[in-house]
């Protein structure tokens, strides 16, 4: 007798398998990229970080930017304006120095962008490759990780060939060649395929 699993259970199983596949491919890419350059394989601690939720959050962010077409000056400005509006709304939930979700008021304020910070990203992205300064990504992801955790993961991902990181005067710039986004998209496709009825 066949067992009919619920759509929700199928979705859960697909999500778990897709996430495992995603992390496997991230680590595989890191190994191959380093070996091709004659470098040591990722350490045990690096492998743990490459399989962390923070890496998935960063991959999701770059995927959303690419898939959402946030690559023009107008789209980028609109994105930052929405982020600032979201942070302002979060500040309104503060009581005794903390938001309803436990973030400190000072952390939320530091996650908001000033005009010159927006101008920098727009300028660096003007040649068709969306480029953030490292601090900006930390601001955007402030609700899911600390600035230091974000910085650590960005350095690791660039050292695994999954992001590009370069120094420009006093700023560290981060961009992607699409590899990380592709791995994340495949992970979403796996889930979508599992829950989409076959015709």
N, C-alpha and C positions, 0 to 999 in steps of 0.2 A: 504494500500500500504506500503510495507516494505521500510525502508530507508537503503541504502547501504553506510556505513561509509568508509572513506578512510583508508588505512592501516596506514597512518601517524597519523590520529586521534585516531585510536584504540591503537596505540603504546603510544600516549600521555596519554590517559586515563589509560592504564595499568601501565605506569611509575608512575603516581600520586597515583594510588591505591596501587601499590607495595611498594612505599615509605611510605605511611601511615601505611600499614600492618607491615612493618619493624619496624617503630618507636613504634607501639603498642606492638609488641612482645618484644622489648628492655625494655620498661617500665614494661611490665608484668613480665619479667624475673627478673628485679631488685626488684620488689615488693615481688615476691615469694622467691627469694634468701634471702632477708633481713628478711622476716617473719619466714622462716625456722630457722634462727639464733637468733630469738627473738629480732631483731633490728627494729627500727622505719622505716616506709615506707619512700620512697623518698619524700623530700620536694617539694613544688611547683617549686622552682628555679631549683632543681635537675631534675625534670621532664622536664622542659623546655630545659635544657642542653642535656638530654638524647634524646630529639627529634630534636636536632640541626643538621645542615649540617656537623658540625665537627665530630660528632659521626659516621655519614655515611661515611665520608672520612677515618676515622680510620678503620672502618669495611672493607671498600673497600681495604685498604692497606693490612690488614691481610689476607683477602680473596685472593688477587692477589699473595701474598707470598706463601700461601698454594696451591692454584690451579696451580700456575706456577712452582711448584716444587723447589722453591728457599730454599732448606733445607740442602744442602751439602756445605762444605767449599768452593769448587770451584764456586758453583752457587752464594753463598753469596758474595764472592770477586768480581765476575763479576757484580753483582747487584750494589755494591758500586762504582765500577769503572765507570759503566754507569751513575750513579748518579753524580759523580764528573765531568764526561765529559759534562753532561747536564748543570751543574752549570757553568762550564768554558765557554760553549757556551752562556749561559745567560749573563755572565759578559761582553762578547764581544758586547752586545747590549747597554751597559751603556753609558749614556751621562749625564754629570754634576752630577755624583754620583748615578744615578738611571737607572734601566733597562727599556726597552720599556714597561714593564708591571707594572712599578711603585715600584718595590722592590729596596731597597737601596743596593748599592754596598757592603757595610759592611755586610748586612744580607746575601747576596748570598755567600760571602766569608766564613762567619761563618757556612754556611750549608754544606761546603765541609768536607770530612773525611780525617783525617791523618791516616797513616798506623797503629799506635797503637790503634786507635779507631776501625778500621776494625778488627784488631786482637782480640780485646775484644769480639766483637759480634761473630766472628767465633769460638773463644774458648768456649764461653758460650752456643753456639748452637751445640757443638760437640757431645752431647748425644742424638740428634734426635729431640729435641724441639727447634725451632728457638726462640732465646732470644735476645732482643735488650736492650741496656741501654736506659733509658727514653730520654736522650738528643738526641740520634741517631734518634728516631722517629720524634722528633721535627725538626731535620735537613732534614729528608726525606720529611716531609710535609710542609716545610717552604714556599712553594708557595701558600698554601691554608689556613694556619693559623699561628699565632704567636707561639713562644716557650711557652709562659705562657698559652695561650689557650689550646695548646696541652697537657701540663702538667696537667692542671685542668681537662680535659676530661679523661686522662689516670687514674688519681686518682679516678674520679667518676666511670668509667667503672670497675675498680678493686673493688670498693666498692659496685658494683652491681653484682659481680660474673661473669662478662663478659670478664675480663682479669685478669691475675695474676701479682701481683706487689710485689717485695721483695727487701729489702736493702741488698747490698753486699759491705761491707766496705764503701767507699765513693760514691758508684754507686747505682742507683735504676734500677733494672732489670725488664723488662716487657716481658711476654709471654702469650700464649693463649692455652686453652684446646680445641679449635675448636668451641665453642658455638657461638661466635660472627660471625665467618666465615660462620657457618651453617645458621644463620639468614639472613645474607647478600646473601648467595647463593639462599635461598628460594625466596628472593625478586627478584633476577634476573630470576629465573625459572618462576615466575609469569608473568613477562614481555615477556619472550621468548615464553611461552605457549599462550599468547594472540595474538601474531603476527605470530605464526607459523600456516600455513594453515592445517586444519584438513583433514586427508585422510580416 
